[in-house]
């Protein structure tokens, strides 16, 4: 009633049931208690071979269970006993008793024999180090990764740590229920690399765009950030949408309209930038050919517009528009807060107003 695909798997199945099996001259000998119990032609067994495969769900289950009981076992024998008793699984090893080269998994629940390497390498299966020893090895492993690739980030490191049942987050190693902080220089390097990957997700196409993002994310090594040689469709769509806003003469507050479309405006020296943190898009408006003069604020524009629409004073009655009072009195119509001026407009769209 069991499924197996090779003679080695058949031998593992019989071994899990207390039998010793070997083949000679196309005859299979089955022994128990030192005596041959029966002889079978090899062809009779090979006719029973069926293709064996383990689905992803079962593989993940076996992988997790083997690692779980390995971490609470002190040696191979204890591990075999634990999975046999708890899970109904036999682990049958091949090779020297002190240095096996492989193993089979006899899954009695599903009546199937698997090659152990399909689930977990024998090196990982027989790794009975203490959690502290594993953390020390992982720490050294991460150090080597950083030496080989100084810009490797958290995601790439965790991808390599997956098979060790470990991961890092915010400068801390997690493994087998215990934690250990990374060395400060390693944690700061990985944090910097995470920021670099975040900057690169904006696909900056010019040095000015890259340098601005580095200032926003506080990265002082812009030379490590890779520029994107070509613009994607998302960039071109964003440029087209901004063109529609710039060309719309009915818009009285262009900055407000741009912010409503999801962009933040930054003014750096002679250059203007639009940044969408949701879609990870940055546009150097000056380099893209936009008329950035439309973004400049005119302090008294509102006042002039209001004066042009007001009725002239009636000279005979003296009634009409109230005369402007001296600004020094604090009550004149040219007070800055009355004409829309709130302070230094060059600071409106700087990093202090961008929510990260």
C-alpha positions in Angstrom: 0.0 0.0 0.0 3.1 2.3 0.1 4.3 4.4 -2.8 8.1 4.4 -3.6 10.0 5.1 -6.8 13.4 3.5 -6.3 15.0 0.4 -4.8 16.7 2.7 -2.2 13.3 4.0 -1.1 12.0 0.4 -0.9 15.0 -0.5 1.3 14.2 2.5 3.5 10.6 1.5 3.9 11.6 -2.1 4.8 14.2 -0.8 7.2 11.6 1.4 9.0 9.7 -1.8 9.6 12.6 -3.7 11.0 13.8 -5.6 7.9 17.2 -5.7 6.2 17.1 -5.8 2.5 19.9 -6.3 -0.1 20.0 -7.4 -3.7 22.3 -9.9 -5.5 22.1 -11.2 -9.0 18.6 -9.8 -9.5 17.4 -11.5 -6.4 16.2 -9.4 -3.4 16.9 -10.9 0.1 14.8 -9.8 3.0 16.3 -10.6 6.4 15.1 -10.2 10.0 16.9 -11.2 13.2 19.9 -12.2 11.1 18.0 -14.7 9.0 16.7 -14.5 5.4 12.9 -14.5 5.6 12.1 -14.5 1.9 13.7 -14.1 -1.5 12.0 -12.0 -4.2 12.9 -11.4 -7.9 14.0 -7.8 -8.4 11.6 -7.5 -11.3 8.7 -8.1 -8.9 9.7 -5.1 -6.8 10.7 -2.8 -9.7 7.2 -3.4 -11.2 5.9 -1.6 -8.1 7.9 1.5 -8.7 5.8 4.6 -9.1 6.7 8.2 -9.5 6.8 10.0 -6.2 6.4 13.7 -5.7 5.8 15.8 -2.7 3.4 18.8 -3.1 4.5 22.2 -1.9 2.2 22.2 1.1 3.4 18.9 2.4 7.0 19.8 1.8 6.6 23.0 3.8 5.0 21.0 6.6 7.8 18.4 6.7 10.4 21.2 6.5 9.0 23.0 9.4 8.4 19.9 11.6 11.9 18.5 11.0 13.5 21.8 11.9 11.3 22.2 15.0 12.3 18.8 16.4 15.9 19.2 15.4 16.2 22.3 17.4 15.0 20.5 20.6 17.1 17.4 20.0 20.6 16.8 21.1 21.6 14.2 18.5 20.4 12.2 15.5 18.9 9.3 17.6 16.9 11.7 19.7 15.6 13.4 16.5 14.6 10.1 15.0 12.7 9.0 18.1 11.0 12.4 18.4 9.6 12.5 14.8 8.6 8.8 15.0 6.7 9.3 18.2 5.2 12.7 17.5 4.7 12.6 13.8 4.7 9.0 12.7 7.7 9.6 10.4 10.7 7.5 10.1 14.1 8.9 9.1 16.3 6.3 7.5 20.0 7.3 7.0 22.4 5.9 4.4 26.2 5.7 4.7 28.5 5.5 7.7 26.7 5.7 11.1 28.8 8.6 12.2 28.8 10.4 8.8 25.7 9.5 6.7 25.6 10.9 3.2 21.8 10.9 2.8 18.4 9.9 4.2 14.9 9.0 3.3 11.6 10.1 4.9 9.1 7.3 5.4 5.8 9.2 5.7 3.5 6.6 7.3 0.6 9.1 7.4 0.6 9.3 3.6 2.2 5.9 3.0 4.8 7.5 0.9 8.6 7.4 0.8 10.5 10.7 0.0 14.1 11.5 -0.7 15.1 13.6 2.3 17.0 16.1 0.2 13.7 17.2 -1.4 12.7 18.6 2.0 15.8 19.5 4.0 19.5 18.9 3.3 21.2 16.4 5.6 23.7 19.0 6.7 20.8 21.2 8.0 18.9 18.2 9.4 21.9 17.2 11.5 22.9 20.6 12.7 22.4 20.2 16.4 24.1 23.5 17.5 22.7 25.5 20.3 20.7 28.6 19.4 23.6 30.8 20.7 26.0 29.0 18.4 23.7 29.4 15.5 23.3 33.1 16.2 27.1 33.5 16.3 27.4 31.7 12.9 24.6 33.8 11.4 26.3 37.0 12.7 29.6 35.9 11.0 27.6 35.0 7.8 26.1 38.4 7.6 29.5 40.0 8.1 30.8 38.0 5.1 27.8 39.0 3.0 28.6 42.6 3.7 32.2 42.1 2.8 31.2 40.5 -0.5 28.5 43.1 -1.2 28.7 46.3 0.8 25.2 47.5 -0.5 23.2 44.3 0.4 20.0 45.2 2.1 17.7 43.5 4.6 15.5 41.8 2.0 18.5 40.2 0.3 20.0 39.1 3.6 16.8 37.5 4.8 16.4 35.6 1.5 19.8 34.0 2.3 18.9 33.3 5.9 15.6 31.7 5.1 17.0 28.1 5.1 18.6 28.8 8.5 15.2 29.6 10.0 16.5 33.1 10.8 15.9 36.7 9.8 17.0 40.2 10.7 14.8 43.2 11.4 15.9 46.7 12.5 19.4 45.6 13.5 18.3 42.4 15.4 18.8 38.7 14.5 15.9 36.4 15.2 16.5 32.7 15.3 14.8 29.8 17.0 12.9 32.1 19.4 15.9 34.0 20.6 17.4 37.3 19.5 20.8 38.9 19.2 21.5 42.5 18.2 23.9 43.0 15.2 27.1 44.9 15.7 26.5 48.6 15.5 28.5 49.1 12.3 26.7 46.2 10.6 23.3 47.5 11.6 24.0 51.0 10.4 25.4 49.8 7.1 22.3 47.6 6.5 20.0 50.6 7.4 21.9 52.8 4.9 21.5 50.1 2.3 17.8 49.8 3.0 17.5 53.6 2.4 19.5 53.2 -0.8 17.1 50.6 -2.1 14.2 52.9 -1.2 15.8 55.7 -3.2 16.4 53.4 -6.1 12.7 52.4 -6.1 12.0 56.0 -7.3 14.1 55.2 -10.4 16.0 58.5 -10.4 17.2 59.3 -13.9 19.5 62.2 -13.1 22.1 63.1 -10.5 19.9 66.0 -9.4 17.0 63.7 -8.7 19.2 61.2 -6.9 20.9 63.8 -4.8 17.6 65.3 -3.7 16.3 61.9 -2.6 19.6 61.3 -0.7 19.0 64.5 1.2 15.5 63.6 2.0 16.4 60.1 3.2 19.6 61.3 4.9 22.0 59.2 2.8 25.4 60.8 2.5 26.8 58.4 -0.1 24.9 59.3 -3.3 27.5 57.6 -5.4 26.2 54.2 -4.2 22.7 54.9 -5.6 22.2 53.5 -9.2 20.6 55.8 -11.7 17.9 54.5 -14.0 19.0 54.9 -17.7 15.5 54.9 -19.1 12.2 56.2 -17.9 9.3 53.8 -17.4 5.6 54.3 -18.4 4.7 55.4 -14.9 7.1 58.4 -15.2 5.8 59.4 -18.6 2.2 59.1 -17.3 3.0 61.4 -14.4 4.7 63.9 -16.7 1.6 64.0 -19.0 -0.7 64.6 -16.0 1.5 67.4 -14.8 1.5 68.9 -18.3 -2.3 69.1 -18.2 -2.1 71.0 -14.9 0.5 73.4 -16.1 -1.5 74.1 -19.3 -4.8 74.7 -17.5 -5.2 78.5 -17.4 -8.3 78.1 -15.2 -6.2 76.9 -12.3 -5.4 79.8 -9.9 -3.2 77.9 -7.5 -1.0 75.6 -9.4 0.9 74.3 -6.4 -2.3 73.4 -4.6 -3.5 71.5 -7.7 -0.2 69.6 -8.0 -0.3 68.6 -4.3 -3.9 67.5 -4.8 -2.8 65.1 -7.5 -0.4 63.5 -5.0 2.9 65.3 -5.6 5.0 67.2 -3.2 6.9 70.2 -4.6 10.5 70.9 -3.7 12.5 74.0 -4.7 16.3 73.4 -4.6 18.4 76.3 -5.9 17.3 77.0 -9.4 15.5 73.6 -9.8 12.0 72.5 -9.1 11.0 68.9 -8.3 7.7 67.0 -8.1 7.8 63.9 -5.9 5.0 61.3 -5.4 5.9 59.1 -2.5 3.0 56.7 -3.1 3.9 55.8 -6.7 7.7 56.2 -6.1 8.0 58.9 -8.8 10.3 61.9 -8.9 10.4 64.5 -11.7 12.9 67.3 -12.2 10.4 69.8 -13.5 13.2 72.2 -14.7 14.9 69.4 -16.7 11.6 68.1 -18.0 10.8 71.5 -19.7 8.0 72.7 -17.4 7.5 76.5 -17.1 8.5 76.6 -13.4 7.8 80.4 -13.2 4.2 79.4 -12.7 5.2 77.9 -9.4 6.5 81.1 -7.9 4.3 82.9 -5.4 3.5 86.6 -5.9 3.1 88.2 -2.5 0.7 91.0 -3.4 -1.1 89.4 -6.3 -4.2 88.8 -4.3 -4.2 92.4 -3.1 -3.8 93.8 -6.6 -6.6 91.6 -7.9 -8.9 92.7 -5.1 -8.1 96.4 -5.7 -8.8 96.1 -9.4 -12.3 94.9 -8.7 -13.3 97.3 -5.9 -15.5 100.4 -6.6 -13.7 103.8 -6.7 -14.1 106.3 -3.9 -17.0 108.8 -4.1 -15.2 112.1 -3.9 -18.3 114.1 -3.0 -19.4 112.0 0.0 -16.0 110.7 1.0 -17.5 107.2 1.1 -16.1 104.2 -0.5 -13.0 102.3 0.0 -11.3 102.9 3.3 -7.9 104.3 3.0 -4.9 102.2 3.8 -3.5 102.8 7.2 0.1 102.9 8.1 1.5 99.4 8.2 3.3 100.3 11.3 0.0 100.6 13.1 -0.6 96.9 12.6 -4.0 97.3 11.0 -3.4 98.3 7.4 -4.8 96.4 4.4 -1.2 95.5 3.4 -0.7 93.3 6.4 0.9 90.1 5.1 -1.5 87.7 6.6 -4.4 89.5 4.9 -2.9 89.0 1.4 -2.1 85.3 1.6 1.5 85.5 2.8 2.3 83.1 5.6 6.1 83.3 5.9 9.1 82.0 3.9 7.6 80.3 0.9 10.9 78.7 0.0 10.4 76.4 3.0 6.8 75.4 2.3 7.7 72.3 0.4 11.0 71.3 2.0 11.7 68.2 4.0 10.1 69.7 7.1 6.6 69.5 5.5 7.0 66.1 3.9 5.6 63.3 5.9 7.8 60.2 5.6 
